Amino acid sequence: MEDMNEKRIEEKLVKLDESLTTLNKLVPKTYEEYKKRGTGVKWELERGLQLISEVEIDIIVLLYKGLKKGIAGEEKSLLSDMSKELGEDVINAVKERRQLRNELVHAYTIDNDKEVFAKASDTSDVHKFEDVIRKFL
């Protein structure tokens, strides 16, 4: 992989870690506490999950280009193309977070509080994503 892409991926991994650390500090211990804390915490967690999703896609695009697979196309085909390298479970977690991100950004659903809290409470899949990406560097 080109040094330029490796450097950019490392920078993105730092951003991912920062977003993850911030998100983890904001997540209440229980769903009931999450509901009580109101709109501000909800927005913060939603934004944190959106940022994590954006950075994950950015990293996958850079990795795709670094592996000289060509120009990254549509997001769905990009993720499918990278499933061999990153693993189905990692790609599925990225897809789930991306779908949630799309729902949040485009307001497809009104009440996704339980899903937002669940995704923000358990970020082990993001750590697995980072581990898989670091193996390429």
C-alpha positions in Angstrom: 0.0 0.0 0.0 1.2 3.5 -0.8 2.7 5.5 2.1 0.3 8.3 1.4 -2.7 6.1 1.9 -1.2 4.6 5.0 -0.6 8.0 6.5 -4.2 9.1 5.7 -5.6 5.9 7.2 -3.6 6.4 10.4 -4.9 10.0 10.6 -8.5 8.6 10.2 -7.9 6.0 12.8 -6.9 8.7 15.2 -10.1 10.6 14.4 -12.0 7.3 14.9 -10.4 6.8 18.3 -11.2 10.4 19.3 -14.8 10.0 18.2 -15.1 6.7 20.0 -13.6 8.1 23.2 -15.9 11.0 23.2 -19.0 8.8 22.5 -18.0 6.4 25.3 -17.8 9.3 27.8 -21.3 10.5 26.9 -23.2 7.2 27.0 -25.3 6.8 30.1 -25.2 3.5 32.0 -28.8 2.6 31.3 -31.5 3.2 28.7 -33.7 4.7 31.4 -31.0 7.3 32.2 -30.6 8.0 28.5 -34.3 8.7 28.2 -34.2 11.0 31.3 -31.3 13.0 30.1 -33.2 14.4 27.2 -32.6 15.6 23.7 -29.1 16.9 24.2 -27.6 13.5 25.0 -29.7 11.9 22.2 -28.2 14.4 19.7 -24.7 13.9 21.0 -24.9 10.1 20.7 -26.5 10.3 17.3 -23.8 12.7 16.1 -21.1 10.5 17.5 -22.4 7.4 15.7 -22.7 9.4 12.5 -19.1 10.6 12.7 -17.9 7.0 13.4 -19.8 5.8 10.3 -18.3 8.5 8.1 -14.7 7.8 9.3 -15.2 4.1 8.8 -16.3 4.6 5.2 -13.4 7.0 4.6 -10.9 4.4 5.8 -12.5 1.7 3.7 -12.2 3.9 0.6 -8.5 4.7 1.3 -7.8 1.0 1.9 -9.6 0.1 -1.3 -7.5 2.5 -3.3 -4.4 1.5 -1.5 -5.0 -2.1 -2.5 -5.1 -0.9 -6.0 -8.6 -2.1 -6.6 -9.4 1.0 -8.7 -11.7 3.8 -8.1 -14.1 3.3 -5.3 -17.7 3.2 -6.7 -21.0 3.1 -5.0 -20.9 2.5 -1.2 -22.8 -0.9 -1.3 -20.4 -2.3 -4.0 -17.4 -0.9 -2.1 -18.4 -2.7 1.0 -19.1 -5.9 -0.8 -15.8 -5.7 -2.6 -14.0 -5.3 0.7 -15.7 -8.1 2.6 -13.0 -10.6 1.8 -10.3 -8.4 3.1 -12.1 -7.1 6.2 -14.4 -10.0 7.0 -18.2 -10.4 6.7 -18.8 -9.6 10.4 -16.8 -6.3 10.2 -18.5 -5.3 7.0 -22.0 -6.1 8.4 -21.3 -4.0 11.5 -20.2 -1.1 9.2 -23.4 -1.6 7.1 -25.6 -1.6 10.2 -24.0 1.6 11.5 -24.3 3.2 8.1 -28.0 2.3 7.9 -28.5 3.9 11.3 -26.6 6.9 10.2 -28.8 7.3 7.1 -31.9 6.9 9.2 -30.7 9.7 11.5 -29.6 12.0 8.8 -32.6 11.6 6.6 -35.1 11.1 9.5 -36.5 7.9 8.0 -37.7 6.8 11.4 -39.0 8.9 14.2 -38.2 6.7 17.2 -34.8 5.0 17.0 -33.7 5.7 20.6 -33.3 2.1 21.5 -31.1 1.4 18.5 -29.0 4.6 19.1 -28.5 3.7 22.7 -27.6 0.1 21.9 -25.1 1.0 19.2 -23.5 3.7 21.4 -23.4 1.4 24.4 -21.5 -1.4 22.7 -18.8 -0.2 20.4 -16.8 -3.5 20.4 -17.5 -3.8 16.6 -15.7 -0.5 16.1 -12.6 -1.8 18.0 -12.7 -4.9 15.8 -12.8 -2.7 12.7 -9.8 -0.8 13.9 -7.9 -4.1 14.6 -8.6 -5.4 11.1 -7.6 -2.1 9.5 -4.3 -2.0 11.5 -3.3 -5.4 10.2 -3.1 -3.8 6.7 -0.8 -1.1 7.8 
